[in-house]
Amino acid sequence: MSLYGMMQTGASGMNAQANRLSTVADNIANSSTTGYKKASTAFSSLILPSSAGAYNSGAVNTTVRYSIGAAGPLNFTTSNTDLAIDGNGFFIVNDASGGSFLTRAGSFVKNGDGNLVNSAGFTLMGYDYTGGAPAPVVNGFDGLVAVNVQSAGLTALPSTTGNFFANLDDSAAVVAAGDLPSLNTAGAEYSHKSSLVVYDTVGKETLLDFYYTKTSDDNWEVAVYDRAAATAGTAFPYSSGPLATQSLVFDPALNGALAAASPTDITLAVPGGASLTIDLSDMTQLNYPFTVDDADVNGNAPSAVTDVEISADGTVYAKYENGDLKPLYQVALANVASPDNLIPLPGNVYSQGIDSGVITTGFAGSGGFGNLIAGALEGSNVDLAGELTDMIASQRSYTANSKVFQTGSDLLDVLVNLKR
């Protein structure tokens, strides 16, 4: 046995335990860090060649590993821009120079430019809705932009599409041809009447009157008027003719649904607005009182953005004061085959490692990615009780290794004293 070798082995053991204590210190210091993943120290032996009569002590080697794939507990907050991932995946974030990284730290807040930035200064990335619903670039970060939730000014959208689904009473009396609403004469008769609110190009509300009139068995006329042109107290005659008329034909053999040859919509010009098409395809004619099943149009009056909402699939919506939601972005997620082999970097972010596998991107709730939870943060996966236990064990081992070194030093003193 070599005394120098024994001392080197003791020093190696102390260095190894010092590394272990360093990871324990890091874990304890970051036990409250959002999205932090604990570090651990793995030991492996270094054995030197030995003969039957002489043993050469080796050393111990340490490798630091990170439990990046282990999720931490979810902590709910009061901010709807705080995000946590329930399942697999990482947020894609950019630093100030435009470099892309992965992270589980979702404590995002709006900065001065309106971008969502986490506590380490990294900007959340996603795909915008400028060209419609986005599709992810699965093998890269192309197309990603900063998720910006800056409150826009007032927004008004004209009505362009809508639907009106109702049941027309089959037992209604037939109205004479000379009394139909489409003629816009005083005393016009009709079977049913309803109204819809639509919006022009500046967001002004316009009320449209819909008249449904039975002209013969299984045949109905639809006439649409601008309420603003109605005669006070009587409606008819309006100061201007109908905005549009349409004839509907029903087929009793289809359980009162529209006949195959019947028109299924009506198109009109909204006063001061755009062309509006109302879908009538689900109209029915049954022996039941007039009932509106569904009636709606798109568009809205001028409204300001009051809040931001983020859904489980990562869609970022602007919420207007009238309650409407408009999709702005969809948050992108990324993943690798071996998350524990990602390279940790300052700011609680990760970059691709040699053994981590290729980075793939997608959306929450699809392709193996977890769901997003707004108003929540993923806590550190550090177990404080376990770290304190490791600290005690490492302290004992460090002391024992120091005793080996000290014993070797004492034996060298004995050997040197033999010369005296």
Salt bridges, closest charged atoms under 4 A:
ASP209 OD1 - ARG227 NH2 2.80
GLU309 OE2 - LYS319 NZ 3.38
GLU378 OE2 - LYS37 NZ 2.47
GLU378 OE1 - ARG104 NE 2.71
GLU387 OE2 - LYS38 NZ 3.42
ASP390 OD1 - ARG20 NH2 3.47
